[in-house]
C-alpha cells in the first residue's frame, strides 16, 4: 500500500505561532545562505576580481535574495505569489557571468544582468504564450550544457601557477568535499540530506586549514556587526563587441532560470495546500516570475550574479508541514540581517578555492541530472530525442572547437563558440520547425455567448470531417464544447452562488482551437480570466443532496463524463481551458 504525502499543518493563508514561524524560517535561511554565497564566490574567483569587490558581490547577492524572498511571500497585484519560495543565486549564470567579468569587468556584468532581467518580466506578462515555445526539450538541453561550458573554469581553480604543481592539501580538500557531499546526497535522508553541501564544505575547509589554505586571520579580524561598504559598479553603456557577443547567452540563460522559477512555483503549490488535487494557480506563478525579474534587476544594478527560485522550500515544507507565508518573511529577513554580520560573512569568504571547486563539481553534476530529468519528464519521443541529441552535440562541439572552429569564430563575433548559445539556438530552431511543419490547428474566433453554439458546433463538425471521424465523434465534440461554453459563459451555473456585485465581468470574445493528438482531439478555449478554477470544480464533484447543487454541477458532470481530461490554466487577463476527447468509433 502506498503512503500519501502528509498534509501541511499550516497553509499559506494561515498564521502559525510566531515561535514556529521563526524556527522554520531561520532553518530555511540557514539551509540556503551558503548556496546563495557560494555561486557568486565561484564566479568572482574564477574571473579574478579583487577581494573587495568579491565581498561586495556576495553581500549584495544575499541582500537581494532576502528582499526577493520577502516579496514572494506576499501577493500584491501581479507581484509575488503568496507562498514560501526562497530566492537564490543561479548556477545557470556561472559561465556567462565569468565571461562578462573577464571581457568587460563588473560594469559589463551589471549591464547584461539588468537587461536579462527583462526576460522573466516579459514571461510573467505573457506566460500563456511562451509556454508553447519553452518546451522541456529546449530548457533541459540548455541546462545539460551548463556543465560543459563551466568545466574549463573548474580546471583553472584547481591548478597552481603555470608550470607548477598545485599546493599541498589541494587534492585532498577537493576530494573530501566532493565525496562527503556526494555520499550524503546519495544515501542520507531528511534534514541531513538538506545539509549535505554545508557539511561537505565545512569538512573540506577543515582539511584545507590544516595545510594553511584557510585564512583564519581574516575571520578573526572581522567585526561581528558593521554596515556594508557599497561598491556599486555602475552600468557599461558603451555596448561594444563583448556586450553583443555575450547578450544572447544571458538572455538564453535568463529564460532557463525563469523556467526553473516557474517549476519551483508550481512545485511549492503542490505541497502547500491540504487538498492535493487543487489546480495550479498560474497567476501565482506569474507573480513569482515578476519577483524573479525584479530581483535580477536589483542584482544587475548591484553588479552581482542574478538568481532564480530554489527548490529547498518544497522538501522543507514537506518535512515541517508549515507552508505559512510568515516563514518566507522570516527567511528573507534573516538573509538581509546576515549582510550586516561581517564575521560569519568572512568565515564563508575565507573558504579556499579547492573546496569551492568540490562544491561546484557536485552542483554541475546535479544541474546535468536536472536537465536530463526535465527532458525525460516532458516526454522523450523520437522527435524530441533527435532535438535533444543534435542540440547537445552541437553545444559540446562548439564549446570545444570540434565543429568548424574557424567559421564559428568569425560568425557574429564568435557568438556560437559558446556551447549554451550553439546548443540552445539549435534546440529552439528545431522546435520552431516542428511546430511550423506539424498538423495545423483549426481556429474559430467568436463571442463568448451560448447563442454562438450553432456556429461552434458547425466548426467542430468540419474539423471532425477533415480529421476522418464520423458522426459519433462529431456529436461528442459538439457536446463537450456546449458544456464548456456554458460553464465559461455563465460561471454562476457551475460556481456556488455569490452576490452579483462580486461576480467578475465576463469577456465577450472566445478563441477556440482544435487539433488532433494521437487517436483523439484537443479543444482549447481561450478567454479572459475568471475567479474560480474549472478544473477544481470538476475535481471536487461529489454527491450533491439539494436541488440547487445538482443544477450547478450537472454541466460539470457531463463535461467530466465526455472528456478524457480537463485542464484549466488561469493567468492574469487570460484563462485557457484544454479539453482532451478520445475518438469515438462509429
N, C-alpha and C positions, 0 to 999 in steps of 0.2 A: 504494500500500500504506500503510495507516495504521500509525503508530508507537505502540506501547503505552507507558504511563507507566513510568518507571523504578521498580524495586523499592527499598524503603528498605535502606540498608546495615545499619542497626541498628533492630530492632523495639522496641516499648515495654518488653519484658521482658529486653532485652539491655543489656550495660554497655559503652559505647564508652570509649576512652581519656579521661582526665579533661580533657586539654587540648582535645579535640574538643568535649566537652560544655560546657566553659567558653566556648569561642569561639562556638558556635551559640547558647547561652543568652544571652550578652551581646548578640549580634546581634538576637535576638528581643526582648530588653528595649529596646534602642535603637530598634527599629522601632516599638515600641508606647508608650513612655513619653510621647512628645509628645502622642499622641492621648488618652492617659489624662488628661493635664493640661489639654488644650485644652477639652474639653467642660465640666468644672466651671468653668473660667475664663469661658467664654462665658455660662454660666448666672449666675454671680455678678456679672459685669459688667452683664449685661442687667437684673438685678434691683437693681443699685445698692447692694450691700452694701459694708462698709468694706474697705479694703485688708488689714487684719489678718485679718479673717475669710476673705477670699478666699484668702490664703496658707494658712490652716489647712485650708480645704475642699479645696484642690488637694493639699496634702501628705497629708491623710487619704485621699483617693481613691487616690493612688499606693501608700500603705502597704496599704490594704485589698485592692487588686488584686494586690499582691505576695503577701499571705497566701493569697488565693483561688487564685492560680496554683500555689502550692506544694501546697495541698490537692488540686487537680485532678490533680497528678502522682502522688499516692498513691491507694490504694484501700483504705480501712479500713471494712469492712462496707458500709453504704449511703452512705458519704461519699466523694466523689472518684471519678474514672473511670479513673485509672491511665494517662493519656495526657498528651501535651504540649498543653495547652489554656490559652492566655493569657486571663486575665480582664481586661476593661477597663471604662471608663465607657460608658454607653449614650446615644447621641444621641436615642433614642426618648423619654427622660425630660426632654429640654430644655424643651419648653413647659410641662409640668405643674410642673416644679421652679421655673421662673421665676415662675409664678403663685403657688406656695406661698410663696416668699420675699417677693413683693410683698404678699401678703394677710396673712401672719402671721409673717414672719421665719424665721430658721434653726430655731427650736424647732418650728414647724408643719411645715417640711420634714422635720425629723428624725422626727417622729411619723408622717407619711404614708409615708415611705420604710420605716420599721421595720414598719409594718402591711402594706405591699405586699410585703415580703419573705416573708410567709406564702404568697404565691401560688406561687412556684417550689417551695417546700417541699411544698405540697399537691399540686402537679402531679407532683412526684417520687414522692410516696407512691402516687398512683393514676393514673399516666401512661397506662395502658392504656385507662382510661375517657375521659379528657379529649381524647385524640387524635381521638375521634369528633366532637367539637364544634368544636375549634380547626382548622377547615378552612383550606386555603390562601386561599380567598376572603376569609375573615374577617381572618386575620393580614396578608395582603397589602394589603387595603384600609386597615387602620389605619396601616400603615407609609407608604402613599401619602399619607395625610392629615397626617403629621407635618410635612412642609414647609409645608403650608397654614397650620398653626397657628403656625409659628415665623416666617414672613415679616414680620409686624409688628415683631418684635424686631430683625430684621436691619436694617430701615429706621432704627430708633432708634439703633443702634450706629454708623451711618454719618453721621447728621445732626449738625450742631453745635447750639449753644444755640438756643432758639426764636427764629425771625425772623432768624437769621444763616446765612451760608454755611458749609459745612464748612471746617476749617483747610486751608491749602495742604499738599499731599502726600497727603491722604486718598484722593482718587480714584485717583491713580497707584499708591500702595502696594496699594490694594484690587484694582485691575485686574491688577496684576502678579502678585499672589498667586493670583488665580483662573486667569489664563492659564497660569502655569507649572505649577500642579498639574493643570489640565485637559489641557494638551498632553502632559505626561509620563504621565498616566493613560491617555490615548488611544493614544499611539504608542510609549512606552517598553516594554521587556520586562525580565524577570528582576528582579534586585535594584534596578535603577534605578526601576522602576515602584513597588516597595515603599517606596522612599524619597521618592516624589513629594510627599507632604504636608510632610515635613521640609524639602525643598529649596525648595518654594514659600513656606513661612513664613519661611525664612531670607532669601530674596531680598527678599520684601516688607518684612521688618524692616530690611534694609539700606537700602532706599529710604526707608522711614519715618525712619530715623536721620539721613539726610541733610537731612531737613526738621525735625529736632529733636523727632520724635514718639516716639523710643525713649529710655527713661530709663536712660542709661548709668551715672549716678551711683548708682542703686540697686544695679546689678550690682557696681560697684566696691566699695561699702560692705559687701557681704555677705561673711561669713567663708566659708572653704572647708568647715569641719566644725563642726557645732553640734547640740545636742539641740533637737528641735522644741518649740515652745511650745503646750501643749494649750489649745484653745478649744472644748471640747465644749459645745454649746448647751443640752443637756437636752431634755426632751420637753414638748410643749404638750398637756396632758391636759384642757384646757377643752372640747374637742370642740364648737366653735362652728359658725356657719353656713359659714365658709370651709372648715373641715375636711370637712363633709358634702358641700359642693359639689365639692371637689377630689378626694375619695376615689375616686369612680368612675373618674376619669381615671388616677389612679395604679394602681388595680387592673387596668384595661384594658391600660395600657402594660406593666405587670408581666407580664401574660400574653404579650404580644407579645415582650418581651425574653426571657422564658423559652423561647418557641418558637425564638428565634434561638440561644440556648444549646443547645437540643436539636438544631437543624440543624447547628451547628458541631461538636457532639459526634459526630454521625453522619458528617459530612464528614471529620473528623480520623481516624476509624477506617478510612475508605476508603483513606487514603494511608499508614497506619502499619504495615500488615502486608504481607508479601511476596505472600501469596495474595489477590488482589484480589476473588475470589468469596466470601471469608469473610463470613458473615452478620453483620449489625449486632447487637452486644450491647446490648440496651436496658437491661440492668441497669447498664451503664456510663453510659448516657445519664441514667438516674435519679440515679446518683451525681454526675454533672456538675450536674444541676439542684439537687440538695441543696446543693452548694457555692455555686451561684448564690444560693440563698436565704440561706445563712449569711453570704455576703459582703455581700449587700444589707442584712441585719440590722446588721452592723458599720458599714456606710456610714450607715444611719439613726441609729444611736447616736452616730456621729461628726458628724452634721449635714451630710453631703455628698451628691452625686449618686449614685444607685445605678448598677449596671452589668449587664453580661452578657458572654458569651464573645465574643472577637474571632475573625475568620476568618484572621488573619495566620499562625497556626500551620500551616494547610493548605498554602499555597504555599511557605512556608519549608521545611517537611518535604519537599516535592517537590524543592525546589532542592538541599537539602543531603543528603537521604537519611538523616537522623538523627532517628528518632522515639523515642529512648530517654527514659525518664522523668527521667533526670538533667538533661536540658535544661530541663525545666519547673522543677526545683528551682533551677537557676542563674538562670533568668529571674525567678522570683519573688523570690529573694534580692536580685537587682540592683535591683528595684523598691523594696524596703524600704530598701536602702542609699542609694538616691537621695534618700530623705526626710531623710537626715542630711547632705546636701551643699547648704548654702544658696546657694552662688554659682551653680552651674548651675541651681538651682531659681529663683533671682532672674532669671537670664537669660531663662527662659521666661515668668515672670510679667511681665516688662517689655515683652513684645510688645504693640504698640498695637492699639487696637480695630479699625481698618480691616483689618489683617492677619488678625486673628481672624475678622472677618466674611467675608473672602475664603475662608478655610478652611471656615467654616460653610456658605457657599453651595454649595461643591463637595460637602460632606458631605450636605446636604439633597438635592442632585441624585442622589447615589448612593443615598440612602435611598429616594427615589421609584422609581429604577430597580430596586432590590431588591424593593420591593413589587410592581411590575409583573411581575418575574421569578417571584416566588412564585406569583402568581395564574395566570400562563400555564403554569408547570410543573405546577401542580396540576390542570390541565385546565379550559379555559375553554369549556364548553358553553353552550347557550342559557340555562339556569337560572343557572349560575354567573356568566355575563356580566351578567345582569339584576341579580343580587345586588350585584355589584361596582359597576355603574353607578349604581344607585339609592343605595347607601350612600355612594359618593364624592360624588355631587351633594348628598346630604343634609348631609354634613360640610362641604363648601365653602359651601353656602347658610347653614348655621347659624353658621359661623365669621365670616362677613362680613355677617351680618344681612340676608340676601336672602330668608329664609323665615320669615314670621310673627315678626319680631324681638320685638314686644311680648309676644306669648303665650309665646315661649320664655324670655324674661327672667323671667316670673312663675312658670313651671313649675319646681318642685323647686329653687327658689333659683338659677335660671339654669344648671342642670346641663347642658342641651342647647345652650347657647350656645357651648360648646367643640366645635370641629369633630371632634376624635377621639372624643369622647363620642357625639355625634349619629350620626356615620358608623359607629362601632364597634357601638353598640347596634342600629342598623338592620341591619347585616350579620348580627349574632348572631340577632336575631329572625327574619329571613328564613330563615336556615339552619335554625333550630329548626322553623320552619313547614314547610320542605321535608322534614325528617326525619319529622315527625309525620304528614304527609299522604302520604308515599311508600309504596311497597309494604311490606306487613307482613312481618316476619321470623318464620318458624316456629321455635319453640324447644322443646327437649327437655332436661330435667334428669334425669340418671340416674347410675348408678355407673360409675366408670372400670374396667370389667371386661369381658373378652370374653364372659362369659355374658349380657351385655345386648345383644349384637349383634342377635338377632332383633327386639328392641324398636326398636333404632335403624333397622334396615332397614325395618321397618313404618312408622316415622315418615317415612322418606325416600320410600317408595312413595306415601304420602298426599301428601307435598309435590310429587312429580313429577306426580301426577294433577291436583292443584289448579293446577299450572303449565301443564297442557296437553301434557305429554310422555307418550310411550308407554312400553312395557315395556323397550325398549333403554336409554333414559336412566335408568329406574328401576334397572335392573341395574347400570349404570355407577356411579351414585351409591352404591348399596349396596356395591359392590366397593371403591370409594375409601374409604368410611367404615370398612370392615373393615380395610384395610391401615393406615389412620391410627390406628385404635383399638388395633390390636395393637402398632404402633410406640410409642404413648404409654403403654400399659398395661404393656408388657414391654420396657423400653429395652435390656435385655441382649441382645435379639434383634437390634437394629439398631446397637448400640454394641459396640466391642471389649470383650472380657471384662476385668472388673476384680474385685478382691477383693470378696466380698459385703459386708464391713463398710463399704466405701466407697461402695456404691451408695445413692443417695438414696431415702428412703421415698416412694413414690408416693401421691398423694392419692386419695381414694375417690370424689370427685364429678366429674362431667363436665357441662358446658353445651354443647349442640350447637345452633347456629343455621343456618338455611338460607334463602336468598333468591335471587330471580332477578336477574341483571345482564346487560344486553344480551341475547345469544342463549344464555347459559349459566347456570350455577348457581354460587353461592359457599357453601361449607360452612366453618363456623368452629367449631373445637374449643377450648374454654377450660377449662384445667385448672391445677393447681398447677405450679410450676416444676421443671425437671429440671437436669441438669448439662451435657448436650451438645445442640447445636442440630440439630434435624431437617433444617432447610434446608441446613446444612453437610454433613450426611451424604448428602443427595440429590445435592448438587453434586459431592461427592468420589467418587461411584461410578465405579469403574474396571473392570478385568478381573481379578476375583479368581481365584487359581490353586488355592487349597486349599479343601477341603470346608467347613471351618468358616466361612471368609469368605463362601462362597456362601450358606450357611444364614443368616448375619447380614444379608446385603444383599438377599435375594430380595424381602422385603416392600417395601423402599425402591425397588427396580427396578420392581416392579408399580405402586407409587404414582406414580412419575415417568412411567411409560408411560400411565397412565389420566388423569392430571391435567394441565391446561394449565399450572398453576404451583402451587408450594408455598411458602408464606412462614411462617416460624416466628419469632415475636417473643417473646423471653424477658424477663420483668420479675421483680422480687423478688416471690416468692409466687404468681406467675401466669405462665402461658405461653399464647399464642394461636397456633394453627396454622390458617392460612387456605388453603383448597384451592379453586382455580377449575377447574371442569369444563365443557368445551364440550358443547353439546347434541348428542345422538346421534340421527340420523334413524332412524325405524322401518323 
